[in-house]
Amino acid sequence: MVAPQPDPNGGVPERRRGRFWWVKWVAGLLVVALLCAEGVYLWPRLHESWRALTEIHWGWLAACILAQAVSLSGYGRVQKQLLHAGGVEVSQRKSVAVVYASTAMAVTLPAGQVFSTAFTYRETRRWGASPVVASWQLAISGVIAAAGLALLGFGGALLVGGSVSPFTLTFSLVGLIALVLAVRYVSAHPSSIESGARWVLVRVNSMRGKPADTGMHTVRETLTQLESVQLGKKDAAITLCWSAVHRIGDVVCLAFACYAIGADPLLSGLLIAFAAGKAVATIPLAPGGLVFVDATLIATLTTAASISASQAVAAAFVYRGVSFILVALAGWVVFLFLFRGHQHEDLEFDVELERAEQQGLQNRAQPPNPLTNPLTDPLTNPLTNPTEDHHHPG
């Protein structure tokens, strides 16, 4: 590094250019040249894609938007049904509003999934869900959605004639059914896991040098909350059906986006493209999988759905415009109108929840005080205090 030479006139010293000052200019020119070359190479396809967009079928576009709305409404039903199994009643309007707002956070903010999950958890707690029920709802809905996505991918591979092992498909189906049955069993018999939790805690406390029963109170409190979750056969069936509506609606949205620009994709290719795009979207490289999801959709629609590259670019643009941009805009509008006022109350809300839970623990741990019980207080019991009239005059 060349040190700046002092100015003999006492001014600011002049910084001399380094030896490789020209490298950044060469790199900049190379990037510009590369972009120009790619533009020239892709111009025919981009020109055809733009022409397809200018000739878009507005009826199919409206159907595309409607399909995405049905998909999000289906996910709102999944959330509503799982909360119902946990003893929390919420309207479909509120559930869908949270789905839109949380989706907007997930697809637009850096680390959006974290903000989305925290927002959904907080709102379900506002509806009266216990910490266990709120966390349980988030976990089960996520597992069901992931399992449905995997089944769509397998279905597309089977339709296209790909080499999908029957064992793999069977294992996925059996795993999903086993998960639902396990959740139902634990919900109906939460005490069955108390002995296992006690066994683990005894050994962990032994290693930490603490009393053997340390933490058992928290376990019992969690099991008490878990007893409120009753995922019966009807709730499980309804949840799976609405989850199917959620996924199928999103696939139909992609299909209508292809029809809107005049393409006629194969069903198998649509399923594969959809599953691949959603899988790439889970990689936290960019908000909403921007660029990565688009490139994946274009590549899979071209290779698997048998449509041209220009049609794939136009279809991906329409689908992402509806499922990403339009949903994000609607979600942020919903957030600003319905949930913005909650944010300044978050700290007070957390404090109130903590106080209420602590008060509930104290009430369950302590026997009733006879001095505060109106049936045993001689000053308020009408049987022991005949001078007090407890009846209004007729």
N, C-alpha and C positions, 0 to 999 in steps of 0.2 A: 504494500500500500504506500502510495506517495504522499508524504506529509505536505500540507499547504504551506506555501512560501510566504514569509512576512512581507507586508506592504511597506516600502520605505517611507510612504507618505502618512503612515499611521492609520490607514483605513482598514476595512475588513480584508483579511488575507484571502487571496485568490486560490481556489481549489483547482489543482491540475487534474486533467482527465487521466483515468487509468489506462493501462496498456491495452486492455481488451474492451474499450468503450464501444467498439463497433459491433460487439457480439449481439447486444440486445436489439440493435437495428436490423441486423441480418435475420435474427429470429423472428422479429415482427414482420419483415418482408416475406419470409417463408410461410408464416401463418396466413398472411393475406393471399399469397399465391395459392396455398392449399385450398383455402375457402373458395377462391375464384375457380380453381380447377374442378372442385366438387360441384359448384354451382353450374358450370358448363356441362359436366357429365350428367347431373341429375335434372337439368332443365327440362328435357322432354317429359320425364315422368312427373315433375312438379307442374309443368304446364298442363298435362293431361289430368292431374289431380285437381288443379284449380278449375279446369273446365267441368269436371264432374261435380265439383262443389257449386259452381254457378248454375248447373242444371239439376240441382237437388230436388227431390220429390218432397214437398212440404207435408204431405199427408203422412208419409213414413217417418219424417222427422218428429211430427206431433206424436205419433205412436211410440217413437223411441223415448221421448220425454215421459209419456204416460207409463211405459214399462219400467223406467227407472223409479218413478214415484211409487209404483206398486211394489217394487223390490224393497225400497226403504220402509214402506208401510208394513211389509211382511216382517222385516227385522224389528220394527217397533212392536209388532204382535208377539214376536219371540220374547222380547224383553218384558212385555206386559204379562205374558203367561208364566214366565219363570218367577216373576215377583209375586204373582197370584199364588203360586205354589208355596212361596215363603210367607204367605199371610199378608202381603202388601197389595192393596188395591189402588190402581192408578188408571186414569183414562187413556184411551188410545191417542188422543190429541197430545197429551203431555209426553207420552212415551215417544211418539214420532218426533216431537219437537226436540227432545234430547238426542235422538238419533241424528237428526239433521245438524244440530249444533256440534255434536261430538265428531261427526264425519268431516265437517268443515275444518275443525282443529286438526284432525288426523291427516288430512290431505294438503294442508297449507302451511302448517307450522313446522319448524325444525323439531325433531323428536316429537312429532305430533301425536303419536300413539300414546305417549306418556301423558300429555295434557288431556287427550280425549278420554283415557281411562279414568284419570283423576276427576274430570268433570262429571262423567257418568256416575262414578261412585258417590260423589258429593250430592248430586241431585237425587239419587235413589235413597240416600240417607235422609234427605229432606222429606221424602215421601213417607218416611217412617220405617224404612228397612234397617235392621240391625247390621252391625259391621259384617257379621258372618253371612247374612242373607245377601247384602250388597256385593260382597266379594264372590260369593257362590254364583250369583246371577251373571257376573262378568265372566267368570271362568267357564261356566257351562255353555253360555252363548258363544264364546270364542271357540271352544272345542267343537261344538256342533257345526259352526260355520266352516271350520277347517276340514272337518270330516266330509261335509257336503262338497267342498271344493275338490277334495281328493277323489271323491266318487265321480264328479263330473269329468275330471281328467282321465280317470280309468275308463269311463264310458266312451269318451272320444277316441281313446286309443283302441278300444275294442271295435268301435264302428269303422275305424280306418283300417283295421286289420293289423294293428301293431301287436308286438309280442308282449302282452301283459300276462304275467303268471296268474293262473286261476287261484293259486295259493295266496298271492298278494292281495287280490281282490277279496277273497273270502276272509282273509285275516283282517282287512280293514272293516268289512261289514260286521264281523264278529266282535272286533274291538269296540266299535261304536255301540253295538247292542249291550256288550258287557259293561261299558261305561255307564249307560243309562240305568241298567239293572243295579250296578254298584251304588250309584247315587241314590236310587230309590231305597235300597236296603239300609244305607247309612242314615238316610233321612227318617226312615221308619224305626230304626233301632240305633240311635246315636250312642246309647250306653254300651253297645257292643265294642266300641273302639276305646272305651275308657281304660280297660285292663291293659291294652297294648300301650296306650299313652302313659299309663302309670309305670309300666315296665321300663319304657325308654327314659322317663324322667328320673326314676330311681338311679339308673346308671349314670345319667348325665350329671345329676346332683352329687353323686359319689365322686365323680372326677373333679367337680368344681369345689368339693369340700363343703357343700351346703346340706341342710336337712333333706331327708328323702322326699318329703311331701311338698317341697318348694315348687310352685307352678301348678299344682293340681287344682287350686281354686280357679285359675284362669281356664284350665281345660274343662272343668265342670261348667263354668259360665259359657264357654263356647258351645259345649254340647247342649246346654239349655236353649241357647239361641238356635242351634241346628234343629232342635225338635220342632221348631215352627215351620220348617221346610217339609212339606208333604207333596212330593212329586209323584202323584198317582199315575195310573195307566192313562187316564184321560188327559191329564196335563202333559204327560210325555208325548202322547200321540199328537196332540194339538201343537205342541212346540215343534216337533219334527216336521209337521205339515207346513207350518208358517215359515220354518227355515227353508224348506224346499221352494216355497213361493218367493222368498228373498233371493235365492240363487238363480232360480229359473227366470225370474223377472229381469235380473241383470244380464243373463245370457240372451234373452229375447231383445233387450235393449241393444246389445251388440249386433244381433241379426237385423234388426230394423235399421240400424245405422248403415249396414251394408246395402240393404234394399233402397235406402234413401238416395244413395249415389249410383244406383243402377247395377250393383253387383249381385250375383247369385251364388253365395258361398255354400260349401258342403257343411252339413250339420256336424259331422265329426271334426272338421277343421275348426268350426266355431267353438266347440267344446274345448278343444286343445288350446286354441288361441286365448280363450277366456281364462282357463286354468293357468296357463303360463303367465299371462299378464298379471293376474292376481297374486301369483306366487312371487313374481319379481317385485310387485308393489310392497311386499312385506320387508324388503331389504332397505334398511334406513340410510340410503345414500342421498336421497333427495325427497323433498316434500311431495307426497302423493306418487312417488316413483316417476317423477317428471323425467322425460327423455328415455329412461330405461324401459318403462312400461310401453311407451309409444313405439320404440324400436322393436320390442318383443312382439307387440300386436301386429306391426307391419310385416315382420319376418314370418310369423306363424300363419297369418292370414294368407300370405302369398304362397307359402310352401304347403300348408295343410288344407286350407279352405279353397284352394284352386281359383283364386281371383288374381287379377293383374296387380303389379306393383303400384301403379297409379291409383287403382281402386282401393288397394289396401291402405295407402297413405290417406286418401280422402275418408275412408270408413273409420280409420283410427282417429282422424281429426274430429269427425262428427261424434263418435262414441265418447271420446275424452272430453269434448266440449260439453256434452250432456252430463256424463257421470262424474266429471271432475270439476270443470269450471262452473257449470250451472248449479250443481249441488253445493259447491263451496259458497257461491254467492247467496243461495237461499239459506244455507246453514248459518252464515254470519248475520244475515238479516234477522233470522229467528233468534239468534243469540243476543243481538243488540236490543230487540224488542221485548224478549221474554226473560232473559237471564242476566242481562247486564247489571240490573239493580241488585242482584244477589251477591255480586263479587265483593262489595265493600262490607257485607255482613258476614263474610266467611269466617273471620277470626272469632267474632262473637258467637256465631253458630257452632263452631268447634268447641268453644268454651262451654256453651250451654249443653251440648251433647255430652261432654266429659262430666259435667256436674250431674246431669241426669243419670248417667250410667253409674257414677259413684254413689249417688243417693239410692239408686235401685239396689246396688250391692249391699249397702248398709241396712236397708230395710229388710232384705232377705236374710241378712246375717244376724240381726238383732231381734229378740222377742218383742212383742208389742208392749208398750208402756201402759200400765193400768191407769196412771194419772192422766193420760191423754186419750183414753178410751171412753167415749161417752156412755157406754153400757156399764162400765165399772166405776166411773167417777161418781161419788155420792152427791156431788154438787149439780150434776147434770142428769143423772138417772132419775126418771120420774117415779120409779118404784121406791127409791130411798129418799127422795126429796119431795114430799107431797105438797109443800108450800108453793112450788113453782108450777104455774099453769102452762101446759104445753099445747093447749088447744085454743084456737081463735074463737071468739064469740060468734055464735051462730047468727 
